[in-house]
Amino acid sequence: MTRPPIAMLAELTHRCPLACPYCSNPLDLVRGAAEMGTEDWARIFREAAGLGVLQLHLSGGEPAARRDLVDLVAAARAAGLYTNLITSGIGLTAARLKALDAAGLDHVQLSLQGTDAAMADAIGGLEGAFARKLEVARQIGEIGFPLTLNAVLHRRNLHQLPRAIEMALELGARRLEVATVQFHGWALRNRDALMPTREQAREAGRIVAEARARLRGRLVIDYVPADYHGDYPKRCMGGWGSTGLNVAPDGTVLPCHAAQTIPGLEFWSAREVPLARIWAENPAFNAYRGTEWMAEPCRSCERKTKDFGGCRCQAMALAGDAGATDPTCVKSPLHADLAARAGAHAAADAAFVFRPAPGRVAV
Amino acid sequence: MIGPGEVPRLPRGVRVQPDRVRGGWVLLAPERAVTLDAVGQAILAEVDGSRSFGEICARLAAAFGAPEAQIAEDAGGFLSALRERLFLEVSP
């Protein structure tokens, strides 16, 4: 029997008041009219808990754009799930946060586009967003929700990392995610504008290591390094079809948020097929599960159950083959070329392409 | 380490519940799920936010018929590791 998943990411909507140029939503955004309703989501939450999911991440787009967010949290808690709200804070009011508290919301992950209004509002494409976010952070603290700050860092804002760490402490966060931008979705399109330099990537690693030692027991820091500048790939999704799954706003069930970039995979909908059956039987979930699908150099690699050959979507994007070794790995024949290209992306001068609101014409 | 008079408790956003699919118990925390073995579950079952660490060790020693010093070392190591990850708070 297939080992059950631990976590589910529910992309409740692709609608969002922000337009971040590294948005992990697909280029082809799901329109509001195609979103599932409250009852469908509540049923999927129950199916997920029955399948073995423990952690539910309520995300988007901006999940606060869903008018039924409080009802969805209540349904998830009733199903026995640990509920994590992944939000920019825009759309949350004091009254709404209190209602989420009453509904049993367990934890809030608040995104940080920059550490000052000039940077954050420019990246998010919304004036006043940073001020609003700080107000929401204060209200989150007042209620007492455990808080994680998630700072997405790239070439334009990596110099703000020390301030992001200070902000996490000031806002009473227990966790800080220092996430160097990963090149999927809109970020792939904006590689020239976002790619950090090798020096920036190295400096970030040093700052994180220093902060972890200094803040031990006060702040937990999770760090996603710049994999284009690394030697080994990330353990993407803990292994394909292994620990987690995503549900898109229209009910499409995906092994990860970028899986639709891999041609030839057919994804099933939780509107039509029970989640447990999708997890166990959908050929898309079995395509890269375990290690049997691997070719060399992964097949005989001692790290193959450590990082599972890296990210399948990145292998698709960079090697043109989702079954190849992720080119961010030193053992990939494409690695030297990628390192050179990373330098070129970092040296490029490009303007952001912002993601549009779904329903509007794509850029 | 945790002193005998200190009181451990699970902070908001951390809870222990049965894992009804896999069996056993699991500690759920912000974006983390930790499978508990029988020993870990027994220790956390004594953490109620009012018992001191010393009281917890005495109760576990009685329940398991083990020397209290041994219990204090094992439970102290386990709870300190949770504390370092901010899954546990300790008040004096």
Interface residues (C-beta under 8 A of the other chain):
Chain A: P4 I6 A7 G50 L51 G52 L54 Q55 H57 G80 Y82 N84 D106 H107 Q109 G144 F145 P146 T148 R174 R175 R216 G217 L219 V220
Chain B: P11 R12 G13 V14 R15 Q17 D19 R20 V21 R22 V26 L28 P30 E31 R32 A33 R83 E84 R85 L86
